[in-house]
């Protein structure tokens, strides 16, 4: 069956419509942090790059839905988070994963020689946590979000952020230090 | 937060204290509680060290040079070239014979990036295709908007709305006949779904979205529960063939679709 010859592509649209406060430059300013978060969350840089690129595309496509430009950082993080969660079930079944050892070795090289073993161990242990635990530790501990902001990014109540954070810290402590996990008492 | 002097100090209070989220009038109480519980104080010391380690370990990633695809201008508008480096072999993508890579197989590294252009993320695209399949494949009374009895109208209408000439490939050789199709919308705009059915009433769907300016890809495979999908980009359109079938059967159908579009 002959495939009709496709028409030429329409001419490129010329940049964002004027008046839109969220443009490529505003988004680009957040990209290094988004990539850092994505790499720590995914455990490797190539998945992180895919995630961040999808996030940028989605943000540009939906930029007019963002009313308050000061919330751009959190908005981008929540887009990234949703893409990550929806992508997980696909990735789990796809080809070989990039081993977390790559990231562990890479990050160890950025550390002082005396700290390299510790950095490597930390990356390995961190990678053993669940996605939920990694996300909450990164948002509060690395990105400096408040409980409220982290709850908005993750789309869960503040109380859930607090209980996840408590469990994640205790789990990571046991992974790093050994010993047995403290039954974290009911949080409220 | 309760500020009664004898309110018990909870685990949540301790974390909030460590994270600077505890109201000031409660801090003294938490600190006294920690002073009286050395085991607890040690545990929170470890949490604090852990947080510092998190920052030391991952913090430097922020200074890494970015790959070209993450630096503006971002490939987005139609006709603009994709900036992300292609990770598949261009020659292979162009070859008439498509190799089908399946989950767990070798060669996954170059299939990772469904990249560039307006096609959207591959995971997002195939997730939309699977979601649409789940919604409409079970529909008894209104599986399609326009039936196969009006195929010329259906194809003309969808081609117009997608801005690309479409066709409904013949899949009779695989035992599937066209039921009809519908226009859908997703986050990127219009998309089309064509539905086929075999003699036993099993349905597969084709999901098609414009992807102008994005490079062609080879076949990729995704699975969600019992629903499987093969998807690819070809000549400015992204295609997904989705069904509740085994992978071998579905891949044969996907190749039939691809062959019909390129014959």
Interface residues (C-beta under 8 A of the other chain):
Chain A: X1 X2 X3 X4 X5 X6 X7 X9 X10 X11 X12 X13 X14 X24 X25 X27 X28 X31 X32 X33 X35 X36 X39 X40 X46 X47 X49 X50 X52 X53 X54 X56 X57 X58 X60 X61 X62 X83 X86 X87 X89 X90 X91 X93 X94 X95 X96 X107 X110 X111 X115 X118 X119 X122 X123 X126 X137 X138 X140 X141 X142 X146 X147 X162 X163 X165 X166 X169 X170 X172 X173 X176 X177 X182 X184 X185 X186 X187 X188
Chain B: X10 X11 X12 X15 X16 X19 X21 X43 X46 X47 X50 X51 X53 X54 X55 X56 X57 X58 X59 X60 X61 X62 X63 X64 X66 X67 X69 X70 X71 X72 X73 X74 X76 X77 X78 X79 X80 X84 X101 X103 X104 X105 X106 X107 X108 X109 X111 X112 X113 X115 X120 X121 X123 X124 X126 X127 X163 X164 X165 X167 X169 X170 X187 X188 X212 X213 X221 X222 X223 X224 X235 X236 X260 X261 X262 X263
